[in-house]
């Protein structure tokens, strides 16, 4: 089957940095609804469009087409007493509002001192060029329900 809009596409993939370090890799295929539903990187989706089951491809994702450029303004120093847990450690994540209050961000604790905590609202892969290699393992026409919901459903019906 040729991949077109409103296909449910299954792929296995490997995400690597420019040095070849594997950042993420699937063992089992994942499925997404193809056709502009924001279920996969748009640049990857563009390259998959028109391909067939069994095809493999590698897409180079510049930061602006992956997790964005690194934004130093998303690094904040907060008073330790503002956190909901007493034993905050580097690597913990907390949800919080952006400085303009318009969106919720996931902040990662990067440093802890006696009275201050440094958090970073950037995605851990922000600013990195990535290599996305995938193989199309299956494809099928999407159901009307999947198209209406904007995402693929599992083997046994509706899953969110």
Beta strands, then each sheet from edge to edge (+ up, - down):
strand 1: 7-17
strand 2: 22-25
strand 3: 30-33
strand 4: 56-61
strand 5: 75-79
strand 6: 93-97
strand 7: 104-112
strand 8: 116-120
strand 9: 130-141
sheet 1: 2+ 1- 3+
sheet 2: 2+ 1- 9+ 4-
sheet 3: 5+ 8- 7+ 6-
end
